């Protein structure tokens, strides 16, 4: 399952992305889907923090995008 999200600039920094990511992670766990992956474009440390807060870890860079992964069966 690949996680993706966007938050309009006027609502950033309010925790919406973290809450949405946590809910999607819970849904993936319920569905038995694994792994959860995501990519972050360079210069977006806020998105990196969102993914790290739900337990995802960077696995490297591909095509200039930092890739993150979480085996859904694990608990953050």
Secondary structure, 3 states (H helix, E strand, C coil): CECCCCCCHHHCCCCHHHHHHHHHHHHHHHHCCCCEEEEEECCCHHHHHHHHHCCCEEEEEECCEEEEEECCCCCC
